[in-house]
Amino acid sequence: MAHALTADELRQQTTLGEDASSWSNRLLGIGLLLLLGSAAYAFAGPEGSWRQFQFSYHIAFCFFLSMTLGALWFVTIHHLVGAKWSTTVRRVAELTMGSFPLLLVLFLPTLFSVLKGDDGLFLWVSHEKMESSHLLHGKIAFLNPTFFIVRVAIYFAVWIGFARFFASNSRAQDLNGDVMLTAKMRKLAPLAIILFALTTTFAAFDFLMALEPEWFSTIFGVYFFAGCALSFFCSTIVITMLAQEKGRLQGIVTAEHYHDLGKWTFAFVFFWGYIAFSQFMLIWYANLPEETFWFRDRFEGSWISIAVFILLGHLLIPFGGLVSRHVKRNRAALAFWAVTLLLMHWVDLYWIAMPVLHEKGVEFHMFDVSLLLGIGGVFAGLWLKRAQGGLLAPVKDPYFEASLRFKNM
Amino acid sequence: MNHDATPSNTRSHDWKVHGYVAEYADVDSLIHACEKVRDAGYTKWDAHSPFPVHGIDDAMGIKPTILPWIVLGGGITGLLTAIALQWWTNAIDYPFMISGKPMLSVPAWIPVCFELTVLLSAISAFLSVLVLNVLPTLYHPLFNVERFKRATDDKFFVSIEAADPLFHETNTKSLLASTHPAALETCMDETKSAKLPVAFHYVGVLATLLTFIPLALIYKARFTKSDAPRVHLVWDMDWQPKYKTQKQAKFTGFADHRTMRQQVAGTVAWGDDPDASPLTTGKDAAGNWISNFPLQVDAQMMARGEERFGIYCAPCHGLDGAGLGAVAKRAELLLASNKAAGWTRPASLVGTLEDARLRRDTPNGELFNTITNGKNTMQGYGGQIPAKDRWAIVLYVRALQRAKFLPDAEVPPELKDKVAALPPAGK
């Protein structure tokens, strides 16, 4: 693969074939089937199934939302700093961040249940419960259905807007190779990163922190963002490797790019740990009841085993596993850590959200799996459909050649 | 080799060949040249560039550095140092409980562990880079080649040393020539290194001797005594240009030359009580302790006194006022196991069988004053308990005293059975 790719090879390596179409249909079919089946069971099943459905669905939604947000962040930061090495993998990120409209649709059931006054997922929907304590009463101005819908609308408007802006300009460049498009995107990147930071922070407050409306942690947005970036890098590693298994992107994404994706993954393993500990440490040390209860609920009963599992599996073991340069340049080893960390990110979200429903201890439900796979199937199916509409790498980007030649020190 | 550059500042020393230096105009030709030299099997050679070059490691065939392992060692040393430091100081040598956390409080240690790990990793990386790159190097023969100075500016070089076993005057030169260098020169080196001027030796010896002076002074201080004030390298605020109390002021602004000023008429000094009355002092106008109450005594005041007594007094004096509260009991336990010394038992407020009069003759005003300002090892509670509550406590203490040795005739008939069931007084 040392030789320069010819134009024909480049086209072959960046275009999906017929099998992608059948794969995307299959994934969509399985995903929809799982979603509809689970929904049917939620209504027909035993008492409590609907609430279990709401939580499992919300965790799966947040899992794919975080990965998509990570993609938007990565593309924005790429243009912001004028990165070169990441040009060959940027299209994968652009395709991932095309999932925002799907995520908006997937959020509609939750939004409708809030409108209907269903306080199963978000306790704050119940006005009565919000009046039950002084602390909650003070938050009514923020946590109410009207303002919630306004905020969600702003989040998705910003995300969909910027995702479309970056992706469509990048695709236009595939055709005309206009350098000015890169300059245009670079110009808007600073605004995009600021709005991204604000919307992601508040989305983390709204989607996850507000599950326990009494609790507050100002660093929670950063904590969620760490998971977004981590799951994005892991998913990108998995996607490019799958594409290469199918004979695509070969000679375009090289060991050098995997090495850098691995470095980012390693960095965010530690960044996540740093932020998670910062959040824990201050609350633990100050020992104020209105803050500590969140951790108490997540350390009691069988939840402590999940907490220890996260400490080991999300931080300490991957830290040791990813520290070596050789691991980051080894396909099998990097793939192992990418898949492991994706699963750990889901466990992290599960540990954040699920103790609200199962206070006594861990209770796994088939919804946890069926909805994750269901949303995952639709997510992946539509991803492939988008990928068929264009190339798998921005071949006419002014930095594409530099990215191909890129070598780590 | 006639046209080779020879150093201009020729001294009386002999010159020998250090090696060849080839100059290149761009990175690509440098990498190309490196690959050729690498493939020829040379070991004592180097590439020089004004900036880091991607892919140069491969082109030169450089083995991975051991630096990461050194940094890992530094990091682990830092981590273990931090754990040992905190464990020894906080849990072993000087056990100290901080905001109710355990002695071995791992979450609280992590920031220090993190910082020391990073610090020692960074220091070991910095020092190792210096040592592994043989820095600082004060002299290098390559700088005898005039054009080599542009290696830090805009040119790229490959140098092959004559010390390399494969080095051959003509073969090596033709190898470098085959890489199409922009220039190819022989680098000369002096056979003998220049001698250090004699003055440097004297300065070195003198400096070494001088370093013994502080050590000697410190050593002397270990076994001698002195009344002289300590040496103040940093004065902090030990000496200040100010007057102290009871001294004469040399400052002429005060006619009476006193450093202390008289109270200005019509002002209240800190601690003065302009509204002093029996209610706040416990004394009458003549300065004697009052034995009555300056407030209206009623059941409400008694209830208030009981409550306040339970909060402020009972921990030491006990709920019955006999001097065996929770604090006192714990102190006696510690005394018994030799874990504490110098404990003074809290006074019994109600007297004993042997000395039933003790403290019962104390006037109300004096009891009030003891609560306000403390007595012996007891601290004053004037700042914490308002005057009205202090009087309420005095009232309740009076009730306790009366109840302790109540004659049978005075016990209300409905409580007689209860009193009979109590243990004997004084126990």
Chai-1 contact restraints between the chains, C-beta under 6 A:
chainA,res_idxA,chainB,res_idxB,connection_type,confidence,min_distance_angstrom,max_distance_angstrom,comment,restraint_id
A,M281,B,P107,contact,1.0,0.0,6.0,A-B,restraint_1
A,W284,B,P107,contact,1.0,0.0,6.0,A-B,restraint_2
A,K407,B,H54,contact,1.0,0.0,6.0,A-B,restraint_3
A,K407,B,G55,contact,1.0,0.0,6.0,A-B,restraint_4
